[in-house]
Amino acid sequence: MKIEVIGKKCTPRDSFKERAEKKLEKVERLFGGDTVAKITAAVEKSGKSVEITLQKHGVIFRAQERAQELDTALDKAVDALIRQIRKNKTRVEKKLRATHLVEEVFTGLPIAELEETQFDIVRTKSLPLKPESVEEAILQMNLLGHSFYLFLNAESGQLNLVYTRADGGYGLLVPRFA
């Protein structure tokens, strides 16, 4: 597994990097060796946070946890990631079945540990799309009181999505075709 450790407003110590590598060995057993892991450690006003993003064959798993110490946040993030992998293994298997990547993505995870959850769509909405700037979309999202907003980007002509991040900022999702 390729692991990249990044610090925001801090420089992670070597002991943190070693602990991260050791903790991610559990995840490596589930995913295999050619997985890319990006760990971002950050110091914030409310404490410290660790974000882990795993990527393999276009499948992305992400977990972010906060705590008073980086090591505690790392432990919580790895545990959350493992729960997420176990919970979603069946759904990802169905998605990847056509491409025969299931065994490559998930190796060593017993089927007995999995949960199957049904998604019930209870409402469908259609919305008119008019070209908007990112700033207009954020304003519209805030006016509606939503945490995300889908819009047609006036500059690129593509569908984009703006959303409110947990840290209070805004995010922009831009499609990238593989």
VOKE-765919 format. One record per residue (C-alpha): residue number from 1; residue in one letter; chain; x, y, z. Coordinates in Angstrom, 3 decimals, padded with zeros to 6 digits, m for minus. Example, Ala and Ser with C-alpha at 12.3 -4.5 7.8 and 13.67 -1.06 7.14 Angstrom:
BEGIN
@nr->1; rest->A; kette->A; u->012.300; v->m004.500; w->007.800 .
@nr->2; rest->S; kette->A; u->013.670; v->m001.060; w->007.140 .
***
This chain:
BEGIN
@nr->1; rest->M; kette->A; u->000.000; v->000.000; w->000.000 .
@nr->2; rest->K; kette->A; u->001.271; v->003.431; w->m000.916 .
@nr->3; rest->I; kette->A; u->000.747; v->005.808; w->002.018 .
@nr->4; rest->E; kette->A; u->001.092; v->009.586; w->001.814 .
@nr->5; rest->V; kette->A; u->000.967; v->011.587; w->005.074 .
@nr->6; rest->I; kette->A; u->000.256; v->015.313; w->004.825 .
@nr->7; rest->G; kette->A; u->000.095; v->017.881; w->007.611 .
@nr->8; rest->K; kette->A; u->m002.103; v->020.972; w->007.658 .
@nr->9; rest->K; kette->A; u->m000.934; v->023.592; w->010.148 .
@nr->10; rest->C; kette->A; u->001.347; v->020.925; w->011.617 .
@nr->11; rest->T; kette->A; u->004.181; v->018.597; w->010.715 .
@nr->12; rest->P; kette->A; u->003.352; v->014.990; w->011.615 .
@nr->13; rest->R; kette->A; u->006.130; v->013.285; w->013.552 .
@nr->14; rest->D; kette->A; u->007.792; v->010.124; w->012.311 .
@nr->15; rest->S; kette->A; u->006.139; v->008.208; w->015.164 .
@nr->16; rest->F; kette->A; u->002.704; v->009.293; w->013.820 .
@nr->17; rest->K; kette->A; u->003.661; v->008.139; w->010.315 .
@nr->18; rest->E; kette->A; u->004.852; v->004.769; w->011.640 .
@nr->19; rest->R; kette->A; u->001.648; v->004.357; w->013.679 .
@nr->20; rest->A; kette->A; u->m000.424; v->005.211; w->010.595 .
@nr->21; rest->E; kette->A; u->001.409; v->002.610; w->008.509 .
@nr->22; rest->K; kette->A; u->000.907; v->m000.004; w->011.218 .
@nr->23; rest->K; kette->A; u->m002.822; v->000.797; w->011.617 .
@nr->24; rest->L; kette->A; u->m003.379; v->000.698; w->007.855 .
@nr->25; rest->E; kette->A; u->m001.965; v->m002.833; w->007.679 .
@nr->26; rest->K; kette->A; u->m005.487; v->m003.981; w->008.675 .
@nr->27; rest->V; kette->A; u->m006.925; v->m002.131; w->005.723 .
@nr->28; rest->E; kette->A; u->m004.191; v->m003.404; w->003.409 .
@nr->29; rest->R; kette->A; u->m005.248; v->m006.964; w->004.233 .
@nr->30; rest->L; kette->A; u->m008.773; v->m006.098; w->003.104 .
@nr->31; rest->F; kette->A; u->m007.770; v->m004.246; w->m000.057 .
@nr->32; rest->G; kette->A; u->m004.429; v->m005.670; w->m001.166 .
@nr->33; rest->G; kette->A; u->m001.103; v->m004.019; w->m001.852 .
@nr->34; rest->D; kette->A; u->m001.789; v->m001.643; w->m004.743 .
@nr->35; rest->T; kette->A; u->m004.091; v->000.676; w->m002.783 .
@nr->36; rest->V; kette->A; u->m003.279; v->004.380; w->m002.424 .
@nr->37; rest->A; kette->A; u->m003.879; v->005.904; w->001.019 .
@nr->38; rest->K; kette->A; u->m003.731; v->009.620; w->001.710 .
@nr->39; rest->I; kette->A; u->m003.690; v->010.684; w->005.367 .
@nr->40; rest->T; kette->A; u->m004.184; v->014.343; w->006.217 .
@nr->41; rest->A; kette->A; u->m003.455; v->015.393; w->009.804 .
@nr->42; rest->A; kette->A; u->m004.678; v->018.846; w->010.796 .
@nr->43; rest->V; kette->A; u->m004.575; v->021.034; w->013.878 .
@nr->44; rest->E; kette->A; u->m007.767; v->023.053; w->014.327 .
@nr->45; rest->K; kette->A; u->m009.208; v->025.296; w->017.014 .
@nr->46; rest->S; kette->A; u->m011.459; v->022.525; w->018.318 .
@nr->47; rest->G; kette->A; u->m008.708; v->019.892; w->018.446 .
@nr->48; rest->K; kette->A; u->m006.930; v->017.719; w->015.945 .
@nr->49; rest->S; kette->A; u->m008.358; v->015.824; w->012.997 .
@nr->50; rest->V; kette->A; u->m007.236; v->012.991; w->010.759 .
@nr->51; rest->E; kette->A; u->m008.722; v->012.313; w->007.325 .
@nr->52; rest->I; kette->A; u->m007.965; v->009.078; w->005.490 .
@nr->53; rest->T; kette->A; u->m008.798; v->008.567; w->001.815 .
@nr->54; rest->L; kette->A; u->m008.291; v->005.156; w->000.184 .
@nr->55; rest->Q; kette->A; u->m008.429; v->004.636; w->m003.552 .
@nr->56; rest->K; kette->A; u->m008.225; v->001.478; w->m005.617 .
@nr->57; rest->H; kette->A; u->m009.531; v->001.014; w->m009.169 .
@nr->58; rest->G; kette->A; u->m011.746; v->004.080; w->m008.922 .
@nr->59; rest->V; kette->A; u->m013.375; v->002.987; w->m005.659 .
@nr->60; rest->I; kette->A; u->m012.844; v->005.624; w->m002.973 .
@nr->61; rest->F; kette->A; u->m013.396; v->005.291; w->000.769 .
@nr->62; rest->R; kette->A; u->m012.996; v->008.263; w->003.116 .
@nr->63; rest->A; kette->A; u->m013.153; v->008.747; w->006.881 .
@nr->64; rest->Q; kette->A; u->m012.475; v->011.826; w->009.000 .
@nr->65; rest->E; kette->A; u->m012.371; v->011.936; w->012.797 .
@nr->66; rest->R; kette->A; u->m011.541; v->014.568; w->015.413 .
@nr->67; rest->A; kette->A; u->m009.967; v->014.166; w->018.856 .
@nr->68; rest->Q; kette->A; u->m007.683; v->015.981; w->021.287 .
@nr->69; rest->E; kette->A; u->m004.659; v->013.972; w->020.094 .
@nr->70; rest->L; kette->A; u->m003.655; v->012.959; w->016.555 .
@nr->71; rest->D; kette->A; u->m003.092; v->009.322; w->017.542 .
@nr->72; rest->T; kette->A; u->m006.616; v->009.036; w->018.956 .
@nr->73; rest->A; kette->A; u->m008.092; v->010.668; w->015.851 .
@nr->74; rest->L; kette->A; u->m006.080; v->008.244; w->013.675 .
@nr->75; rest->D; kette->A; u->m007.386; v->005.224; w->015.601 .
@nr->76; rest->K; kette->A; u->m010.979; v->006.431; w->015.297 .
@nr->77; rest->A; kette->A; u->m010.583; v->007.180; w->011.560 .
@nr->78; rest->V; kette->A; u->m009.129; v->003.725; w->010.797 .
@nr->79; rest->D; kette->A; u->m011.942; v->002.055; w->012.750 .
@nr->80; rest->A; kette->A; u->m014.544; v->004.131; w->010.887 .
@nr->81; rest->L; kette->A; u->m012.915; v->003.221; w->007.584 .
@nr->82; rest->I; kette->A; u->m012.993; v->m000.499; w->008.348 .
@nr->83; rest->R; kette->A; u->m016.685; v->m000.271; w->009.364 .
@nr->84; rest->Q; kette->A; u->m017.415; v->001.594; w->006.124 .
@nr->85; rest->I; kette->A; u->m015.611; v->m001.024; w->004.031 .
@nr->86; rest->R; kette->A; u->m017.463; v->m003.897; w->005.712 .
@nr->87; rest->K; kette->A; u->m020.832; v->m002.183; w->005.428 .
@nr->88; rest->N; kette->A; u->m020.466; v->m001.346; w->001.745 .
@nr->89; rest->K; kette->A; u->m018.617; v->m004.408; w->000.450 .
@nr->90; rest->T; kette->A; u->m021.730; v->m006.049; w->m000.993 .
@nr->91; rest->R; kette->A; u->m022.826; v->m002.888; w->m002.815 .
@nr->92; rest->V; kette->A; u->m019.367; v->m002.314; w->m004.249 .
@nr->93; rest->E; kette->A; u->m019.191; v->m005.966; w->m005.294 .
@nr->94; rest->K; kette->A; u->m022.398; v->m005.549; w->m007.281 .
@nr->95; rest->K; kette->A; u->m020.996; v->m002.443; w->m008.945 .
@nr->96; rest->L; kette->A; u->m017.704; v->m004.105; w->m009.831 .
@nr->97; rest->R; kette->A; u->m019.040; v->m007.562; w->m010.731 .
@nr->98; rest->A; kette->A; u->m019.190; v->m006.714; w->m014.440 .
@nr->99; rest->T; kette->A; u->m015.524; v->m005.707; w->m014.472 .
@nr->100; rest->H; kette->A; u->m014.320; v->m008.680; w->m012.344 .
@nr->101; rest->L; kette->A; u->m012.434; v->m006.424; w->m009.946 .
@nr->102; rest->V; kette->A; u->m014.137; v->m007.671; w->m006.787 .
@nr->103; rest->E; kette->A; u->m011.384; v->m010.050; w->m005.735 .
@nr->104; rest->E; kette->A; u->m008.752; v->m007.407; w->m006.464 .
@nr->105; rest->V; kette->A; u->m010.476; v->m004.715; w->m004.416 .
@nr->106; rest->F; kette->A; u->m011.611; v->m006.847; w->m001.474 .
@nr->107; rest->T; kette->A; u->m009.259; v->m009.612; w->m000.457 .
@nr->108; rest->G; kette->A; u->m009.574; v->m011.418; w->002.839 .
@nr->109; rest->L; kette->A; u->m012.867; v->m009.961; w->004.093 .
@nr->110; rest->P; kette->A; u->m015.283; v->m012.713; w->005.119 .
@nr->111; rest->I; kette->A; u->m018.750; v->m012.447; w->003.629 .
@nr->112; rest->A; kette->A; u->m020.275; v->m013.218; w->007.063 .
@nr->113; rest->E; kette->A; u->m019.146; v->m009.821; w->008.388 .
@nr->114; rest->L; kette->A; u->m021.130; v->m007.858; w->005.818 .
@nr->115; rest->E; kette->A; u->m024.382; v->m005.960; w->006.088 .
@nr->116; rest->E; kette->A; u->m026.831; v->m005.523; w->003.226 .
@nr->117; rest->T; kette->A; u->m028.814; v->m002.305; w->003.315 .
@nr->118; rest->Q; kette->A; u->m031.660; v->m001.369; w->001.001 .
@nr->119; rest->F; kette->A; u->m031.925; v->002.135; w->m000.399 .
@nr->120; rest->D; kette->A; u->m035.521; v->003.289; w->m000.544 .
@nr->121; rest->I; kette->A; u->m036.056; v->006.355; w->m002.701 .
@nr->122; rest->V; kette->A; u->m039.006; v->008.097; w->m001.074 .
@nr->123; rest->R; kette->A; u->m039.082; v->011.206; w->m003.224 .
@nr->124; rest->T; kette->A; u->m037.921; v->012.256; w->m006.671 .
@nr->125; rest->K; kette->A; u->m037.522; v->015.884; w->m007.642 .
@nr->126; rest->S; kette->A; u->m036.855; v->017.531; w->m010.953 .
@nr->127; rest->L; kette->A; u->m035.261; v->020.918; w->m011.104 .
@nr->128; rest->P; kette->A; u->m034.815; v->023.505; w->m013.823 .
@nr->129; rest->L; kette->A; u->m031.181; v->024.105; w->m014.682 .
@nr->130; rest->K; kette->A; u->m030.014; v->027.529; w->m015.700 .
@nr->131; rest->P; kette->A; u->m026.380; v->028.534; w->m016.103 .
@nr->132; rest->E; kette->A; u->m025.019; v->029.975; w->m012.856 .
@nr->133; rest->S; kette->A; u->m021.651; v->030.978; w->m011.448 .
@nr->134; rest->V; kette->A; u->m020.257; v->029.141; w->m008.417 .
@nr->135; rest->E; kette->A; u->m020.967; v->032.173; w->m006.217 .
@nr->136; rest->E; kette->A; u->m024.598; v->032.302; w->m007.390 .
@nr->137; rest->A; kette->A; u->m024.970; v->028.578; w->m006.675 .
@nr->138; rest->I; kette->A; u->m023.592; v->028.966; w->m003.123 .
@nr->139; rest->L; kette->A; u->m025.957; v->031.876; w->m002.526 .
@nr->140; rest->Q; kette->A; u->m028.926; v->029.850; w->m003.831 .
@nr->141; rest->M; kette->A; u->m027.923; v->026.869; w->m001.657 .
@nr->142; rest->N; kette->A; u->m027.786; v->029.092; w->001.423 .
@nr->143; rest->L; kette->A; u->m031.120; v->030.717; w->000.563 .
@nr->144; rest->L; kette->A; u->m032.738; v->027.278; w->000.290 .
@nr->145; rest->G; kette->A; u->m031.147; v->026.125; w->003.536 .
@nr->146; rest->H; kette->A; u->m029.687; v->023.021; w->001.881 .
@nr->147; rest->S; kette->A; u->m026.277; v->021.469; w->002.482 .
@nr->148; rest->F; kette->A; u->m025.683; v->020.909; w->m001.264 .
@nr->149; rest->Y; kette->A; u->m026.841; v->022.385; w->m004.559 .
@nr->150; rest->L; kette->A; u->m026.644; v->020.981; w->m008.110 .
@nr->151; rest->F; kette->A; u->m026.224; v->023.575; w->m010.867 .
@nr->152; rest->L; kette->A; u->m025.143; v->024.112; w->m014.464 .
@nr->153; rest->N; kette->A; u->m021.801; v->025.918; w->m014.379 .
@nr->154; rest->A; kette->A; u->m021.965; v->028.994; w->m016.632 .
@nr->155; rest->E; kette->A; u->m018.206; v->028.876; w->m017.315 .
@nr->156; rest->S; kette->A; u->m017.769; v->025.195; w->m018.180 .
@nr->157; rest->G; kette->A; u->m021.284; v->024.190; w->m019.251 .
@nr->158; rest->Q; kette->A; u->m021.048; v->021.094; w->m016.999 .
@nr->159; rest->L; kette->A; u->m023.136; v->019.981; w->m014.062 .
@nr->160; rest->N; kette->A; u->m021.384; v->020.881; w->m010.798 .
@nr->161; rest->L; kette->A; u->m022.325; v->020.503; w->m007.174 .
@nr->162; rest->V; kette->A; u->m021.501; v->022.866; w->m004.314 .
@nr->163; rest->Y; kette->A; u->m021.774; v->021.660; w->m000.731 .
@nr->164; rest->T; kette->A; u->m021.174; v->022.788; w->002.828 .
@nr->165; rest->R; kette->A; u->m018.157; v->021.155; w->004.463 .
@nr->166; rest->A; kette->A; u->m018.020; v->020.086; w->008.110 .
@nr->167; rest->D; kette->A; u->m015.285; v->022.665; w->008.756 .
@nr->168; rest->G; kette->A; u->m017.667; v->025.468; w->007.728 .
@nr->169; rest->G; kette->A; u->m016.234; v->026.064; w->004.247 .
@nr->170; rest->Y; kette->A; u->m017.683; v->025.168; w->000.882 .
@nr->171; rest->G; kette->A; u->m016.747; v->022.433; w->m001.568 .
@nr->172; rest->L; kette->A; u->m017.207; v->022.167; w->m005.327 .
@nr->173; rest->L; kette->A; u->m017.601; v->018.844; w->m007.131 .
@nr->174; rest->V; kette->A; u->m016.581; v->018.947; w->m010.787 .
@nr->175; rest->P; kette->A; u->m017.035; v->015.834; w->m012.947 .
@nr->176; rest->R; kette->A; u->m013.920; v->014.235; w->m014.421 .
@nr->177; rest->F; kette->A; u->m014.529; v->011.551; w->m016.989 .
@nr->178; rest->A; kette->A; u->m012.175; v->008.552; w->m016.831 .
***
